[in-house]
Amino acid sequence: MNTKIAVIGMGYVGIPAAALLADVADFEVTGLQRRSKRSGWKIEVLNSGRCPFEGNEPGLDELIARVVEKGTFRVTDDYSVLKEMDIILLDVQTPTEGHDHQPRYESLKEVSARVGKYMKKGVLVITESTVAPGTTRHIVQPILESESGLKAGRDFSLAYSYERVMPGKLIEYIVNLPRIVGGIDKRSEERAVKMYSKIVKKKIYSTDVLTAETSKTMENAYRDVNIAFANEMAMIAEKLGVDIYEIQRLINSRSERNMHLPGAGVGGHCLPKDTWLLRYGLRKYWAPTMETEFVCLARKINDLMPLHLVELIQSALKEEGRELVSARVAILGVAYLEDSDDTRNTPAYSLIYELKSRGAEIIAHDPHVREFPEAELTRDLDEALKGADCAVIVTKHKPYFSLDLKKVKSLMRTPILIDGRNVLAKEQVEAAGFIYRGIGKGK
């Protein structure tokens, strides 16, 4: 008899995980997606065997087409199918919003309640959403037990395992990175490891559920701290009049060094919020008054980078005798990551908000993003550049590396280029007649 698996949430985690599992012999996978105006269209797209992502995702298009044709993968909005499922994966978003940075668990709680309503005895439930330490035990488990009347560890298994995915490498990272699995008991842990071993080629590390949750948030806090260091060093390099990218190359000439790259800001679903999730879980369940000063400072530094871009824009405009008020600014790239359509927590949000608040006129270009309510968006690069007083590279999409600078200059009203991702060579841009500013590039 085939193992029936449900994956709730058809996003950047749920879709590749579901498709990979559906390609395993004896697995039948059903994706569950809310039919809303914003994302309901994914149901029809996926059921037709197509990938809803517009960025470059090697292997995912072919994989989805194959499993849909085989009949082992389908998507629905009918939660009653959970009655039949042997394994249920929770892959819904858990944002942290507002000045308090507290997790918004509305979706996770709603989904947990629906799972509890329909799940059968003996099911394995796995939370894959990034959550604060303690969430599986203190939020997910009580809801499942209350709605189902079943007892975790006795009547059903419960585990936590996080994906280490990023757009552009969704399949590669699920298959070829080590996996962390934590269960509320040994049986839950073993069942989850057995399932993941069908799709993960690297070592699977098993542990308890709290350690797994904490591992996820600490791993991303670590990355955030390293990026913050690079960003602060970039601002120092600007004042010193040196090139941070040359310095980074020299530092990393020693093999055990790994200085990260600076940039226009940190985006994506995980890095901007995981430090706050770590802090929230700690203070909520274990140490209410303990501060996490170091990682929170790093978070604040990274959040300031879009504002630093505004400073660079103002500096360049002033050199040309212009003010930011009424200036037309072309934002090149609104996705948070190159060659993807993912705008979650993109630094473009903060940048555009700040520029608008100071009176600038904004037009944005992105070759992959469908819509971006925060600004007028076009996929025509010439249209974005025409009449602009400043072009700002926020995302290092491939087309920006091969800009025809002569043509760009002819389209713009004022030849100013701000490089937030080290896409273009400073000397080349200035030789083409532009005023140039770049993060980490001293004058």
Secondary structure as UniProt FT lines:
FT   STRAND          3..8
FT   TURN            12..13
FT   HELIX           14..22
FT   TURN            25..26
FT   STRAND          27..32
FT   TURN            37..40
FT   HELIX           41..47
FT   TURN            48..49
FT   TURN            58..59
FT   HELIX           60..70
FT   STRAND          73..76
FT   HELIX           79..84
FT   STRAND          87..90
FT   STRAND          96..97
FT   TURN            98..101
FT   STRAND          102..103
FT   HELIX           106..118
FT   TURN            121..122
FT   STRAND          124..127
FT   TURN            133..134
FT   HELIX           136..140
FT   HELIX           141..148
FT   TURN            153..155
FT   STRAND          156..161
FT   TURN            167..168
FT   HELIX           170..176
FT   STRAND          179..183
FT   HELIX           186..196
FT   TURN            197..199
FT   STRAND          204..208
FT   HELIX           209..240
FT   HELIX           244..251
FT   TURN            252..253
FT   TURN            255..256
FT   HELIX           271..285
FT   TURN            288..289
FT   HELIX           293..319
FT   TURN            320..321
FT   TURN            325..326
FT   STRAND          328..332
FT   TURN            338..339
FT   TURN            344..345
FT   HELIX           347..357
FT   TURN            358..359
FT   STRAND          361..365
FT   TURN            373..374
FT   STRAND          376..378
FT   HELIX           381..385
FT   TURN            386..387
FT   STRAND          390..393
FT   HELIX           398..401
FT   HELIX           405..411
FT   STRAND          416..419
FT   HELIX           426..431
FT   TURN            432..433
FT   STRAND          435..438
FT   TURN            439..440
//
